[in-house]
C-alpha cells in the first residue's frame, strides 16, 4: 500500500516537472504558437496522473504566477502576463474537459455530451468575459494596430484602399474573443487525439478517451444555432455581437461533426497513416481557412440532412 502511494506521488511529482519544463520549452521555441500548443503537456499529464490533474494545474499555475510577478527570466525568456493568462485559460479548460471525461468514464454522460458541455462551458466563460470586461474597455490601441496592419497590406498590393472601413475594424474587434475561443477549442481537441496517438505508440497508459467514430449534434442545438444566426442578422449594437459570438462558439459543434466525417473519409482511404497526416498538413498549409470552412459545411450538411430525413419519415 505504501509502495503504491509512493509511486503515485512520484508520478505526480514528475507530471509537474513535465508541465513546467514543456510549457517553458514551448514558450522558448515558439511564443506565437504557445496558446495552441500549451495544452499538449497538460493533456499528457492528465492522461497519466488522472484525478490528480487538478492539483497539478493548481501548483503549476501558482508557480507560473510566482515567476510572472517576480519578473523572472529563464535564459533571456521573460514570463509575461500574456503567457500566464494563456496558460491559466488553457489549463482551466483542460481541467473542465478532464472532469467531463471522468464523468464519461463512469458512464454518467455519453461521449457526445462531453463535447457539448465543453462547448457550452467555453461559451459561458466567453459571454461573461465580454459582458464584464471586453465590451467595457476602450480598444483604440487595437484599432490602431489593425488599421496600420491593413494599411501595410494595401500598400504592398493592388487592393483598394477602402477595403477595410472603421466599421469593419470595430466589427472585427468585437468578435476576436469568440474567434480565439473557437481556435482554442479546436486545437485542444486535436491535441487530445494527437496526444492519445503518441501515448499509444509509446505504450503509455491512457486513462481517458473520446469516441471519435461518431457525433450527432442534437436537433435542438442545431435549431438554436440557426435561430442565433437569424437574431444576429436582425439585431444591432452590442446585443448583436453577443449573439454572433455565441453563434461562432456553437459552430464548433458543427465543425466537430464535420471533422469526424473527414476523419472517417480519410480512414476509408487505403494509405499509410503518416501519408494521411502529411495530406492533412499540406491541406492545412495551402488551404487554411478554406479547409476549416469545408469541414464546417460538411458538418452543417450532415445535421441538416438528419432533420430532413426525420421529417420525411
N, C-alpha and C positions, 0 to 999 in steps of 0.2 A: 504493500500500500504506500509506504514511504518512498520507495523507489519510483513508483508510478507518479507520485506527486512531485518529486524532484525532477523527473523527466518532463512533466508538463510545465513546470516553472522554467526549466532550461529552454524548452521550445518557445515559451512566451518571451523570454529574455532575448533569444535570437531573433524573434519576429520583430521586436522593437528595433534592434540593431539593423535588421534588413530594411525596415521602413526608413529609418534615419539616413542610412548610407545611400540607399537607392534614390530617395527623393532629392538628396543633396547632389548626387551624381547627375540626375536628370536636369536639375536646375543649372548645374555647371555646364553640361554639354549643350543644352538647348532651352534657354529661358523662355523663348516664344512658344515652344511646344509643351512646356510644363503643365498647363491646365488640362491638356488632353491625355498626357502620359502619366501624370502623378497617381492615377487610380490603380495602375498596374501593381506597384508594390503593396498597396493596401489590399487588393484582391488576393494576391499571393498569400499575404499574412492571414487574411480572413479564412481562406480555404484550409490553412494549416492549423491555426490555433482555435478555429471555430468560435465558440461562445466568448472567448477571451478577447476577441477583436475590439470590443467596446473599451476595455482597459488599455489596449494598445493604442487606440485612436486618442483617448484622453491624454495618455502620457506623452505621445508624440506631439500633440497639439500644444501641450504645456511646454514641452521642450523647444519647439519652434517659436512659440510666442516669447519665451525667455531669450532666445537668440535674437529675435527681432527688436525687443525693447532695449536690449543691451548693444544694439547695432554691431552685432558680431560679424566677423569676416572669416571666411574659410577659403584659403588660397585665392585671395582677392575677390571672393564671392560674398556679396552682402545679402543678408536675409532681410528683405524689404517687407513692407506692409502688403504689397501686392502678392508676394509669394505666400505670406501667411494666410491671407484671405482666400486665395486659390486653394490652398491645402485644406483650410478649415471647411470650405464649402464642399469640396470633393469628398473629404473624409466623412462629413455629416451624411451625404447622400449614400456613400458606401455602407455606412453603419445601418441606415434605414433599409437599404437593399438586402443586407445580410439578415436583418431582423425578419423581413418578409420571407427570405429563403429558408430561415429556420422554421417559420410557420408552415411553409410548403413541405419541408422535410417531415414535419409532424402530421402532415395531411390535414391541416386546419384550413388551408386555402389551396386552390389549384395553381398551376404554373401560369395561366393567363392572368390571374388576379395579382400575381407578383409584379408583372409589368404594368398592369393597370393602376394598382395602388401606388407604385413607384412614381408613375407619371403624375398622378393626382397630388402626391406629396410635393413634387417639384413645382407643380402649378400653384399650389397653396403658398409655398415659400416665395415664388415669384410675385404673386399678387400682393402679398404683404410687403415685400421689398419695394415694389413700385409705389404702393399707396403711402407708406410711411417715410420713404426716403427718395427714391429715384425721381419720381414725378414732382417732388417738392423742392428740388435744388436747381440752381442755375447751371446750364450746360454750355456756357459761352466758350470755354476753353476747348471743349469737344467740338463745338460748331466750327470754331476757327481751324481746328486740325483737319476736319473733314472737308471744309471749304478749300483749304490750302492743298489738300491731297488731290481733290478733283481738278483744281486749277493746274496742277502739275501734269495730271493725266491729259487734260485738254491741250496744254501747251506742247506736249510731246506727241500729239496725234492730230488727226483731222476731224476730231469730234467737235460738234458745235459748242460754243461757249456757254450756252444756256441749257446744256444737257442736265444740269442739276440746279434746282432753284432752292431758295431759302426754305420754302415749304417742304420740298423733298428732303432736305437735310434734317429738318425738325421731325419729319416722319421717320427717317432712318434712326435718329437718336432715340425716339420713343420705343422702338421695337428691338433695340440692341440687346437688352437683358433677356428677352424671350428667345432671340436667335442664339444667344450664348447658352441658354438653358437647353435648347434643342440639341446643339452640338455636343454639350457636355453629357447629356443622357445617351446620345448615340455612341460616343466613344467609351463611356462606362460599360455599356452592354457589349460592344465589340471587344473591348479589353478583357471583359469577363470570359468570353468564349475563347479568345486567344490564350489567355492565362490557363484555362482548363486544358487546352490542347498541349501547351508546354508542360504542364504538370503531368499529363497522361504520358507524354513522351519520356519524361524523367522518372516515371514510376512513383510519383509522389501521391499521397492520399488526397482525395478531393471530397470535402465534406458537403458541398452544396452543388446543385445542378439546376439549370433552367432547361426545360424541354424545348428544344429548338426545331421540332419537327412539325409543330402546328401552333397556330394562334389565330383565333377568330374574334375580331372586335365585336363586342355586344352591339346589337342593333340600336339599343337606346343611346349608347355613346356615339355611334355613327350619326344618328339623327341630331343629337346635341351638337356635334361638331358642325353639321351643316346649318343648324339654327344660329350658331355663333357667327358663321360666315355671313349670314343674312343680316344679323344685328350690326356686324362690323360695317357693312355697306350702308345701312340706314342711319346709324348714329353718327355723332360728331363730338369734338372735344376729347378730353381725357377718357371719357367713358368708351369711346370708340377704340382707343388703344388698349384698354383693359380687355375688351372682348377680342381684339385682334391678337393680343399677347396670349390669351387663353387658347385661341384657335391654333397658333403656332405650336404651343406646347402639346396640345392634344393631337396635333398632326403627327406627333412622334409615334402614336399607337398605330396609325395607318401606315406610316413609314416602316415600322417594325414588322407589320404584316407583310408588306412588300418585300422586306429584307428576307423573311423566311421563304417566301415564294422564290426569290432569286437564289437563295441557298439550295432549295430543292432542285431548281433548274440546273445549277452547277453540279450538284451531286448526280444528276441524271447523265451528265457528260462522262464518257469513259476516258478520262485523262488523269494524269498524275496529280496528287494533292498539291505539290509545290508549283505545278503548272497552273492550277486553279488560283492559287494565291497570287502568282505572277499576273494572271489575267485580270484579277480584281484590282491589283495595284496599278497596272497600266491604264485600266479603265478610269480609275480614280484620278490619276495624274493628267490624262488627256481630256477627260470629260468633266471631271469636277462636279460642279453644281448640277450639271445636266444629268449625271448619273443619279444623284440624290432625287432629282425630280422624277426620273423614270421609275425608280424604286417606289416613290410615293404614289405615283399614278397607278402602278401595279397593285399596291395595297388598297387604294381607293376603288379600283375596278372590282377587286375581289369582294369588298364589303357591299358595294352597290349590287353586284351580281347575286349575292346571298339574299338581299332584301327582295329583289325582283323574282328570284326563284321561289322564295317562300310565299310571296303574294300570288304568284300564278298557280301554286299548288291547291 
